[in-house]
């Protein structure tokens, strides 16, 4: 769980630094947002590994779910005001914070 939290923090920090000015970056807000994003990430990863059998055909569904979570976190916790910033956060979260480790481990095993 700590590794997932660290990964989500890195994802949100990189996205936030990309779409906002460096002066607008808040370590505490990013940490809180990562803490809020980690439970859905773990739930989606467990759902993907167990119920969906980690099949590539279902992976876009996990990306969509993580993108929605990223959009909500951007608006509520990171206070990204502009729609394009929230959409960029959603896309970045969908691509970077989807359960890639689960997919890679199941496919390799």
Secondary structure, 3 states (H helix, E strand, C coil): CHHHHHHHHHHHHHHHHHHCCHHHCCHHHHHHHHHHHHHHHHHHHHHHHHCCCCCHHHHHHHHHHHHHHHHHHHHHCCCCCCHHHHHHHHHHHHHHCCCHHHHHHHHHC
